[in-house]
Amino acid sequence: MSGPEISKEKINEMKLNQVITLLNRLIADSGVPRNIRRSAFEALKMLNDKSLSPGVRAANAVSILDEISQDPNMPSYARTTIWNIIALLSSIKD
């Protein structure tokens, strides 16, 4: 027998919480350029907008993060973190 099914909403919520944790780490990292931390904060604000569905919030955050992932001044570890965040957000569907 398999365990209880986890709802799609619960899975999306778990992914959003993981992304929020990663974004907060980036925002707090003084080794990351200020413009990148500012964009990460904007993405975080999008994710916390409860008036939108999880899929729309994730898509809005991806568009912000995708743009800054091309920044040549970004440290490589921060770029990897942003790519991981984008991958997580891309898997969130309504």
Beta strands, then each sheet from edge to edge (+ up, - down):
end
